[in-house]
Amino acid sequence: MNPETKFTEELKRKAAYAAVKHVKDGFVVGLGSGSTAAYAIEALGERTKHENLRLLAVPTSYQAFLLAVKWGIAVTTLDEHPVIDVTIDGADQIDPKLNLIKGMGAALAREKIVASVSKQNVIIADESKKVAVLGENNHPVPVEVLPFAIAAVKRKIEAFGGRAFLREGKGKLGPVITDNGNAVIDVVFGVIRNAAELEKKLKMIPGVVETGLFIGLANTAYIGTPSKVEKL
């Protein structure tokens, strides 16, 4: 790990350890996916060990499930606990209103379902994820799509101005497959002036399962910076 990457990872860790203070004894906790959320799972594992916290966790991916098991956190399901006290997750971009782009880890559908049934959604990130407007720097919006509909969905998205790319796997041939058995299309729109309207437009396309636009779902964000953890 080069020094710059190591520094960024430390900022994520600092934010994660601040965020898990929202979790109290007896809580049902939503566990996000990805490298940043992994630090939150680690921090929760340490708290369960040292503070004897009784927690139940709903993982949003197989990765999050394995990490919960590793850190000794008991897991449950939405069937057993359809309301979650707090979810802690990462984000790929965060605007000043706490609207997000998520899904570079391909767990966007499950993450959004868990976020939608959580009393509180806490986001953790390093300072590079803060933007004035979603879509800056040509950051793509991930879209989970039924495999049968990949070509049709790409055509419809491109018809209203998006540049759509099927996400390819690394270390394997073929597309990335989500835990739901679907594909991910990454769509570049440039700066997104009306994210809520774009989300509705994408969701209306037959074959689209979910989008990585998380609008109005986050309550609090902890941003790791070199000097402190900023709370939004």
N, C-alpha and C positions, 0 to 999 in steps of 0.2 A: 504494500500500500504506500503510495507516494505521500509526501508531507501534506500537500494540499487536500488530498482525499481524506487523510487521517484527521486533519483539522475540521473538515466538513462533518465527518462522522461524529466528532466530539460535540459539535454544535447540536446535532440531532439528539445525541444522548442527553445533553443538558436539558433540552426542551422536553424530552420524554419523561425524565425524572421529575420535572416540575408538574407535568400534566397528571401523573398518577396520584397526586395529592387529592384529586377529586374523588378518588375511589374510597369508599368506606366499608366497614365490616358488614357482611351480608349482601353486598351489591351483586347484581347480575351485570356483567361487563361485556360490551362488544369489543372484540379484538380485531383491529384492522390488519391489513396485509402489507408486505413490503419491508424494505430495510429500515425505515424510520419507525414504523409500528413495532418492529422486532425489539427495539430498545425499550419500548413501553411494556412489552410482555416480560422482558428481562427484569425491569424495575418492579413490576407487579409480583413476579416470582420471588424477588428478594423481600418484598413487603410481606407476602404470605408466610415466608419462612421466619422472618425476624419479629413480625408483629402478630403472628397467628391469625391473620385475616381469613375469614371464611368467604370465599368468592366462588361464583359460578361464571364461566366465560362462554360466550358464543363466538367462535372463530368465523372469520369471513372467507377463509381459504384453507386448503390442506396444509399450506405452509404455516399459517397461524395456529392451526390445530396441533401440529407437531411441536411448535415452540411452546405452546401451553403445556403440553405433556412433559416436555423437557424441563420446564421450570416448576412443575408440580402444581399447576393450576387446574382445578376441576372444570371439565367442559360440560356444556348442556346444549340444548337446541331451542329454536324459536317455537317448536311445538310445545315444549315444556314451559318455556318462559317467553311469551310473546311480547312482553314489555321489558325493555332494557333500561337500567338506571343511568349508565353512562357508557358511551363508546369512545375509544381513543384510537385515532387513525392518523395517517400522514396525508400529504397532498402534494401535487405536482406544481400547482400554481394557486395563490391565494390573493384575492383582490381586497381593497379596503373594507368592503361590506361582508367579508368572509365567505363570498362565493368562491367555489373551487373548481379546478380541473383535477380529476383523479383518474386512475386506471392504467398507469404505465406498468403496473404489476399485474394487470389483466384480471383483477378481482372486483371490478367496478359494480357489477350487478349485485353481488352479495353484499358488498360494502354499502350500497345505497339502500338496500332492503333493511339492513341492520340499523343504519343511520335513521331511517324513516320511523322506526319503532323505539327510538332511544329518547329518554327524557332530556338528555344532554349529550351533545356531540363536541368533543374536544379534539382539536387538530394540532399536530406537532410537525415542525419543519425547521430547516435552517433558513437563514435570511435570504438565500438565493431564490427561494420560492415565492417571495413577495413581489407582486406586480401591481401597476396602476390599473391595468385592464387585462382581463383574461385573454389569452391568445397571443400576448406579446411574444416577440422573438420567434414567431411562427410555431409556437408550441401546439402540437396536435391535440385534438379532442378524441380520446378513444371511444369507440362505439362497438359494443358487443352485438354480434350478428349471428343468426342461424346459418349454418354452413350452406344449406340449400339456397339461401337468398344472397350470398356474397356478391355475385355479379349484378343482380338487380338493385341491391342497396347502393353499391358503388355508383351505378349509373344515375340513380335518383339524387344522390348527394352531389355529384359533380354537376348535375343540371342546375342546382342553385348555388354554385360557386365554390364548393369545397374541393380540395385536392385529396383524394382518398387513396390510401395505401394499405394493402393487406399486411398485417404484422407477421413477419417470418420468425420462426424459432431460431434460437442460437444453440448450437451443438446437436441439432437435429434438422432433418430436411422437412420442409413444409411449414404450414402456418402455426402460430401459437394457438393452443387450444385451452380454453378456460376450464375451471372446475365444473362448469355446467355443460361442457362438451361443445361449446360454441367457438367461433372465430372472433378476432378483434380487427377492426378497421381503424387505422389512425387517420384523422381528417384534419388538414390544415386549412383554417379559415382566415388566418391573419388575426388582427385585432377584432375582438368580438364586442360589438357595441351593445347588443341586447341578448345576453346569454339565456335569459328565461324564454325568450321567443325562439331562439335557435334550438333549445332543448325540446320544446313542443314540436317544432318542425321535424326534427330528427326522429322523435318518438312516434310520429304519425306514419313513418315509412314502414310498410309491412316487411317483417323480417328483422327489424331492429328490436333487440331485447332490452338494451339499456344504453345510456350515454354516460360519459365521464364528466358531464356538467352537473355539479352539486350546488343547486341554487337554494339559498335560504335554509340550509340544513345545519350549518355549523353554528355553535353558540360561543365558543371560545377558541382562541389559537395561542399556542406558545411557540415563539420564534427564537431559536438559538442564534445569538450574535456573539462576536468576540468578547464583548464586555459584560453581557448579561443575558437573561432570558426575558424577552419582551412578551408581555401578555396583551392580546388584542381581544 
